C-alpha cells in the first residue's frame, strides 16, 4: 500500500462529505474518482495529498513516497515557459548533486564496509535517475510541453503574460515532468484541446506510477482508469473497471440492493402484523419473543439511486423553410494571422455541426461570428426568416455577478409568471434556497446551469453552445445529451468532450492552420479518417524514400503478382470500413461486459469474430490506401 486513509470523516459547514470511509492507493493503481458536483472529490484528493486534515481518522503513506497534485497555481517569476517547466526537475537535480557528492566520497573512502554502502547507494540512485528520465530531461521537456499544447515558439514566452488557461497547462506539464510516484489529477483535461487530451491519455497509459483522477470526461476515464470509486451519501463505492463498466455495474448493484431492501421491508411488515395479532390475543405469550427477534434483524439501508443531475426541457418552435443559418465567404484574421478564409457554409433546420480543432484555432471566434457578437473581417452571416438564435458562451460573461438567480430570470423574462420561472429553475436543480443566491456566490457548475436555463427558456430553434459540458457533472452532461438528441432545431457546438460529440454531431467542422474542413459524421468518424490520412501520408513518405534509395540499384525483372481489387465504388469502400470499425468497437465493448468475460465459450466466439472483422478491416484499409495513392 502506498497511501491509506483509515476511517476518515470530513464535514464542511455542517454538510457531511465523508463518514468513516477507507481508501487505499497501491502501486500501479489507475483510479477514477467520480460523483456529483460538491460531493467532495477535490477534498478527498487534498486529503490524499496531505494538504488537508480529516476531522477524524488517519492518513498513512509509504516512507519516501512522492505525491504530486495541483490544488492551486504555483507562484511564477518573470521567467519563460521553458525556464518555469525546467524547475520541475528539482528531484532529478537533487539526485545529480548527491551522485556528484558520492563520486567524491568514493574517491576518498578507505573503509571497505563504508565503500560497499556508498556503492549500493550510488547504484540505487543511478537506477532512480534512469527511471525518472534523468538521461533525457531536455527531450522530455519539449515532448511534454508540446504534448499539452504549447508550440515551440511559445517556449520563450514570459509566464506573466500567459492566460489563466495557459498557466494551468504549464502547471500540468510541470507536474508530469516532476514524475511523482502518485499523480492526483483534478480535471486534467480542462484547458486542453482534443489533440492534447489524446496525447495525455497515451502518456498516462504508459506512466509507471499510480494515479487518482477526477474528471467529467468519460472517454478519458475509460481510456486511462482501471478502477472507479464513486462518492455517494458520504461513502466510497469501489468498482473494478473503467467508467463504462461502472455505469452498467452501478445500475445492477442498485437494483439488487433495492430488491433486497424491499424484500426485508415486506418481511418486517409481515412480522409486525403477526405481532399485532398476537398482542390482540392475551392467551398467546409469544408476542414479546417475536418482537425481540424482529429487533435483532440488521436493518438494510434504503439504497441511494444513481445521481440524476439537472434536467433539460425543450419546447421549441420548429423553423420553417430550408435555411437555418449560412456563412458566405466569411474570413477572419488578427493582424497577419488568418484564422479562416472564405468559409461558405449552409445549415438546414435540424442539422448538427460540431466545431473541433486545436486551442487558438478560432473555434470560439467562429461561434461569436455566427452569433453576430463579432463582425467577420470579411463575408456575411445570414439567418433563416424563422430562425430564433440562442448563444451559450463558455466565459458566461452575460451573467451579471450581483444579480440573484431568480432575479436574473425575471429580468430576462419580465412578462413571465414568477412561479413558472421557479419551476423551470427547479429542473436545473436550483432549490428555493438558491433563488436569492448572487451569481458571484455560485460554483462554476451552477453558473453553467443558470446560463443554460436562461437561454433555453426562450425556446430557440437554433442553439450555438460553446463548451457546454465544462463544469457540469457527468449525470448533468448525460441529461443534456439526451435532451439535445430530441431537440428538433439546429445545433452548432464547440466541445472537447468526445462522448458528447459522438452522440450529437452529424457533421464536424475541423479548424486547423487557417483551414476549415467539413467532415460527415461524428468524432469517431473524423478520428478514423484522420488516421487513414496519416497512414496514407506515411506510406507516401515511405514510397518517396524507397524510390530515392532505389536510384542507384540496378533494376531486376519484376514478377507478376495478381492484386485483388475492391469490387465497388470508393464511397462504398469507405462506408464498409466505417461499418466494420463500428462493429469491431461493439465487439470490444461486449468483451468488457461481466456476463461475457465470465462465459468462456461466449468470450471465445466474440474474440474469433474480432479477429475475422480485424482481418477484413485490414484488407479494406489496404484497398483504401491503394485507391488514395
N, C-alpha and C positions, 0 to 999 in steps of 0.2 A: 504493500500500500504506500502511495506517495503522499496523498493528502486524505485525512479523515475528519469528518465532522461527526461528533457524537452527541446525540440527544440535545441538539441546539434548538433554541427558541428565539424569536425576534418579533418585536412589535413596533409599530410607528403610529403615534397619535391615537392609541387605543385600538388600532387595527392589527390583528394577529396575522403575521406573514408566515411564520413557521412555528409549529407546535411539536417540540421534542422529535425532530427529524434527524436521520442519519444519512450521510452521503460520503462516498469514497471515490477517489481517483487513483487508478492503478497505471502502471507503465503501459503505454500504447493505447490507452483509452481514447475513444473519439465519441464524446457525449454531446448530444444536442439538448439544450435546456429550453423548454417551451412553457407557455402559459399566457393567460390573458394579461393585457396591459395593467400594471400596478400590482401584480401578484407577488413580486419580489425577486425577479430573475437577476437584475443587476445587483440587488442587495446580497443575494447568495454568492455571486461572483466575487464581490468585495470581501465577504467573509472567507471564502476560499483563498483569496489573495492575502489575507491577514491585514486588510486595510480597514476592516470594520469588526468590532467585537460583538458576538451574540449576547443576548440578555442572559441566557442560560446555556449550559453545555460547553464543550471544548473543541478546539481545533488541534489536530496532530499532523506534523509534517516530517517527512524523511529528512534526516540531517544532510545539510549541504544542497538541498533541492532549490533550484532557481525557478521562480514563478513569475510570469510576465502578464501584465494587464494594463490597458489604457483606461483609467477612470476619469482622467482629466488631461487636457493638452499640456505637454511639458513646456517649461519656460525656455524660449529660444532667444539667443542673442542676435546681433547683426551679423549673421553668417549665411553662407549659401546652403542650398538644399543638400549638396554633396557633403559639405562640412558637417552639417547637422546630422545626417544619416551616418557618417563615419563615427560619430561619438557612440553609436550603439555597439561598437566593437570593444567596449571597455573591458568586458570579461576576457576577450582574447588578448588584449593588450596586457592585462594583468598576468595572464599565463606566460606571455612572452618575457615580461620582466622577471618573473620567477625562474624561467628557464635560463636566462642570462645569469642570474644570481647562482643557479645550480652549477653552471659551467665553471664559474669562478671558484665555488666551494669544492667541486670535484678536483680541480687542479691543485688545490691547497691541502685537501684532506689526506691524512696518513693512515688513519684507523680503518681496517678492513670492514669491521661491522658498520661503522658510520658510512663508509663508501657504499656499502650494499643498500642501506636505507636511502641514500641520496640518489643512487641509480634507479631504485624502484620508484621513487617519486618522479624522477625525470621521465621514466617510461610511461607512467600514468598520465603525466601532464602532456606528453607528446601525443598520446592516444586521444586525450580530451581535445587537444588543439586541432587534431585532424578531424575528429568527429564534428566539431563546431565550425568546420570550414575555414580554419586558420590559414591554409595554404592557398586559398582562393578568395581572400577577403575582397579585393578590388573588383574581381569578376562578379562576385555575388552582389556587391554593392550596386553595380549597374543593372544586373539582372532583376533585382527586387524593385528598384526604383522604377524601371521601365515597366515591370510587371503590374505595379499598382497604378500606372497611368501617367508617369512623368516622361516627357520627351527629353532626349539627350540635351537639347538646347536649354531646357529648363533647369538642368543641374546647377547652373551658375546663378540662378535666380536667388535674390536675397529673401530670406524667410519672412521678415516683417511685411513684405508686400504680397505675400500669399493670401489667398482667400481662406475662409474658415474650412471649406471642404478640402482644399489643398493641404492645409496644415494637418487635418485629420489623416489624410493619405500618407503624409510624411511620418506622422507618429506611428501609423500602422506598419509602414515599411521598416522603421527603426526597431519596432517590436519584433518583427520577423527576423531581422538581421542580428538581433541580440541572442537569438536561438535559445530561449529559456526551455527548461525541461518540461514545464507545463504552460501551455498557452490558454489564457482566459480571454475569450473574444466576445465583445458586446456589440452586436450588429456590425460585423466587419465589412459587410457589403455596402453599407451606406457610403455615399460619395464615390462609389466605384461604378464605371460603366460595365457593360456586359463582358467585353473583352478582358477587362481587369478581373472581374469576378471569376471568369473561367480560368484565368491564369492562377488566381489564388486557390481555386479548387484543386488544380493539378499540384500546386506547391504543397498544400496541406495533406493531400493524399500520400505524398512521399515523406512527410515530416516524421522524424523519428521519435519525437516526444509525445506527451499526452496533450489533450485539449478538451476544453469545455466551451461550447459555442452557444451564444444566444443570437437567434436570427429569425426574421419573419420570411426569409427567402427559402421556400420549401424545396426547391431544386438544389440549392446549396446544401441544406441539411441532408437531403437524400444522398448527395454525392460525397459528402465529407464525413458524416457521422455514422457510427455503427451501433450506438445505443441512444435512447431518448429518455429524458426524465421530464415528466410533467409536474408543474406546481399547481396543485388544486386543493382548495379547502385547507390550506395550512400544512399539507402533507406533500411528500415527494413520491411519485409513482414511476417505477422503472419499467422500460420496455426494451427488450433485447433486439432492437433493429432500428432502421432509419425512420425518417418521418412517415413515409408511405406505409411501412409496417405498423407504426404507431397508430395511424388513422384507422386502419382496419381492426387492429387488436383492441384499441380503446373502445370501440363500439361493442365488440364481442364481450369484453370484460364487464362493461356497463350492463348489458342485457342479462348476463349471468348473475351479476350481483343484485340486479333489480328483481329477478325471478326468485332468488334465494331470500331476499328481504320480504317480498310479498308473500311467499310461502310461509315464512316464520310469522308474519303478522296475522295471516289466516289461522295458523295453529294457535297463536296466543289468544285470538278472539274466540276460537272454539273452546279452549281450556277455560277462559273467563266465563263463557256461557255455562259450561259444566259446573264450575264452582258456584255460580249464581243459583243454579238449580239445586245443588247440594245444600246450600245455605237455607233454601226455602223449605227443606225437609229436615226438621230437627232430629229425626230418628237416625239420620246418617251422620257419622262423625268424621268423615274423610275430607271435608272441605278444607280444613286448615292444612292437612298434609298436601293436598293438591296445590294450595296456594304457595306453600314453601317450595315445592318442586318447580312451580312456574317462575318463582323469583330467582331460582338458581340458573335459569336459562341465560346464556350470554347473548344479549340483545345485539342484533346486527344493526349497524347504522344505515340509514337510507342513502344509497349511492348518489353522488353528485353527477348530474348529467353532463355530457361534454359541453364546454362553453359555446354559447350561441353567437356571440358577437352582435354588433349593430346590424339592423335590418334596413333594407333599401326598398323603396317603392316607386315605381314609375307609372304614372297615368298620363300618357303623352298624346299629344295631337300629332298624328302621322302627317308628314309633309306631302303635299300634292305635287304632281308634275314629276319630271325625271332629273331634276338637278337639286342637290343639297348645297354644294359649295364647289367652286372651281378656282384654280390659280392659272393666270395667263402670263407666261413669260416672267415669272417672279424671280428676281435676283436680290441678293443682299450681301453687303460687304462691310467690314470695319476697316477703314483705311485701305491698305493694299491687300488685306486678307479677304478672299472670296469664300463665303460660307456655302452658297449655292447659286447657280446661274441658270436663267431661262427655264425655270421649273414650270411646266404646264401639267396640270393635274385636274381631273374631274371626278367628283364623288357623287354617286347617285344615292337616293334615300335607302337606308338600311345597310350600306356598306360599312366595313370596319377596317380602319387603317391604323397600324402601329408604326410609330416613328422610332427607329433604332439607329444607334451609332455611338462612336466614342464620345467621352466628355469633351465639350468645346466644339463639337462638330456643327452645332447650330440647331439642335432639336427644339430647345425651348424658344429660340428666336423664331423658328418657323411657326411654332404654335401661337406665339404672340402676333405674328403677321396674319395668320388665319383668323385670330380673334379680333383683328383690327385694333389691337392695342399698340402696334408698332408698324409704321409705314415701311414697305419694302424700298430698297434702293431704286428698283425699277419694277415694272409689272403691275398687275392688278389682281385683287381677290374679289370674287363675286359670290353672293349668296342666292339661293333659290327664292322665289317670291314668297313661299310659305315657310321658309326656314326660320326657326327660333333658336338662337345660338346661346350656349352657356359654356363658360370657360372656367376651369378649375386650375389655379396657379399653385405650383409646388411651394412658392415662397409665402403664399397666403397673405400677401400684403394688403388684400382688400378687407381684412378684418381689423376694425378699429379696436385698439387694445383696451380702451377704457369703457367700452360698451359691455353690457351683460349679455348672456346667452339669449335670453328671451327678448331683451330689448333690441338686439341686433336683428332678430327675425321680424319683430314688429316694425322696425324702421325700414326694413327691406320690403315688407308687405303690409303697409299701413291700413289697407282696407280689409285685411283678413281677420277673422274671428280669433281672439286670443286662445280659446280652447282648442281650435284646430291646429294652431301653431304648436301648442303644448303637446298635443297628441302626436304630431309629426316629429317633434324633438324626441319623444319617448322611443320612437323607432330606432333612433341613433344612440340609445341608452343614456339620454340626459334625463335625470330624475328631477323631481320638484326642488330638491336641494341644490341642483346645478343651475336652475334658471337664473338666479341672481349672481352667479359667478361672473367675474370680469374675464375678458378674453385673455388678459395677461396672466391670469391665475390658472389657465388651462394647460394641460400637458400637450405635447406635440400631437399625440393621437387624438385627443379631444378637439384640438383646433382643426385637425383634418376632417373629423366627422362634422363639426359645425359648418365648415366651409362647404362640404358636400351637401349638407342639409339645406343650406342657403340657396344653392344653385338648383338643386333638384326640385324644390318646391315650386319653381316657376314652370315646371313641365316642359322643358325644352325638347325639340326633336333632333337637335344636333349637339352632341356633347364633345367638348375638347378637354381632355384630362391630362395634366402634366404630373407624372409620378403620383398617381392617386393612392397607391398602396404604401407610400412612405409613412411611417409612424403608426400604421394600423396593425393590430394584432392579427394572427392568422385566421381565426374564425370570422373576423370582420372582412378580411380580404376575400375569403371564400364566399361570403354572403354578397359582397359587391360583385364578384364574378358572376354568381348565379343570377343576380338581378340584371346585370348588363347582357347576359346571354338572351334574356327575354325582352330586352329593350328594343322597341320596334323602330327607333330612329337611327340616325347615322352616328358613328363613333370614330373619333380620332384620339389617339392617346400616345403619350410617351411613357415608357416604363422600362426598368431593368429587371422586373420580375418575370422570369421566363415562363413560369406556370401561368401567370396572368395573360401573357401574350399568346401562349399556345391555346388557351381556352377561348380567346375572344377574337383574335386577328384573322381576317381573310386576305389581307394584303400587308406587306411590310415595305415601308419607305426607309431605305438604308442610306444614311448620310455619312459620307467619309471623304476626306480630302477634297472638299468642294464639289462633290458629285452626289446626286440623288438617284438611286435606282429603285424601281418598283418591282418587288417580288410577289408572286402569287402564293398564298399560303400563310402559315403561322411561323413561329420562330424555329420550330423543329425543321420545317421545310427549308428555311433560309440556311440553317446550320448545315444541313446535308448538301445544299447547293454550293455553299462556300467551300466545304470540304472537297467536293468533287472538282471545283475550280482550282483549288490549291494542289490537288493531286495532278490535275492536267498541267498546271504550270511547272510542277516538279518534273513531270515526265518530259515536257518540252525542254527544260534546262538540261535534263539527262541526255536527251537526244542531241542537243546542241553540243554538249561536252563530248559525247561519243563521236560525233561527226568530226569534231576538232582533232580528237586523238587518232581517228582513222585516216587522216590526210596522208600520213607517212607510212601507212600499212598497205602492202600490195593487195589488190582485190582478189578474192577467191571466187570460184564458181558457186553461185548460190544454189541452194537446194530448194526445190519447190515444196512449199508447205501449204496445204489447203486450209484456209482460215474459215472458221464458222462465222456466219453473218447473222445479224438480228433480222428476223422476218417481221417487219413492221415499221411504222414511222418513228421519227426521232421523238415526237411528243408521246407516242405510246410507250416508247422505251423509258422516258423519264417518269411517266405515270406508274409503270410497272415497278421501277426502282423505288419510288415513294411508297407504293403499296407493300412491297416486301420489307422495307425498312420499318414501317409501322407494325407489320406482322411480327418481325423479329423483336421489336420493343415490347409488344404484348406478351410474347413467349418468355422474355427475360423477367417481365413483371410477374407472370404466373409462377415462375420458378422461385420467387421470393415469398410466395404465399405458404403459410404453415400447412394447409391441407394438401398442398402439392409436395413440398420437400419432405413431409412425413410419410408420403406414399411413394415408396421406391419405384414401383412399376410405372406410375403416372409420371414421376420426375424423369425417368429414363426415356419415356415416349416423347416428352416435351424437349429434352436435350437432343434427341435424334432429329426432331422437327427443326430445332435451332440450327443444327449442322447442315441439314438439307437447304434451309432457307438462306443461310450464310453463303453456302457454296453457289447457289443460284444468283444471289446478290453480287458476289464477286465476279461472276461471269458477265452479268449485265453491266456492271461498272466498267469492266474491260471493254465491252462493246461501246459504252458511252464515251470512254476516253479515246477510242479509235475514231469515233464519229467526230469528236471535237477537234482531234488532231488532224 
